[in-house]
Amino acid sequence: MFLAKVEGSVVATKKDEGMSGRKLLLLRPMLVDDKDPSKFKPGSNT
């Protein structure tokens, strides 16, 4: 688990069936020891 700020959501025309009911999010890590916190990471709500 890591702390992150939600910067936005991802829109896709097709999703994998396993992702049904989940929202794709764009996350910015908020870790002190992260080498490059400006890089975004994908995530989803569960």
ChimeraX attribute file (.defattr): number of C-alpha atoms within 10 A of each C-alpha:
attribute: neighborCount
match mode: 1-to-1
recipient: residues
	/A:1	3
	/A:2	6
	/A:3	10
	/A:4	16
	/A:5	12
	/A:6	15
	/A:7	10
	/A:8	11
	/A:9	14
	/A:10	11
	/A:11	10
	/A:12	7
	/A:13	4
	/A:14	6
	/A:15	11
	/A:16	6
	/A:17	7
	/A:18	7
	/A:19	11
	/A:20	8
	/A:21	9
	/A:22	12
	/A:23	13
	/A:24	17
	/A:25	19
	/A:26	17
	/A:27	19
	/A:28	19
	/A:29	18
	/A:30	13
	/A:31	12
	/A:32	8
	/A:33	7
	/A:34	10
	/A:35	8
	/A:36	11
	/A:37	14
	/A:38	10
	/A:39	10
	/A:40	16
	/A:41	13
	/A:42	12
	/A:43	16
	/A:44	13
	/A:45	8
	/A:46	7
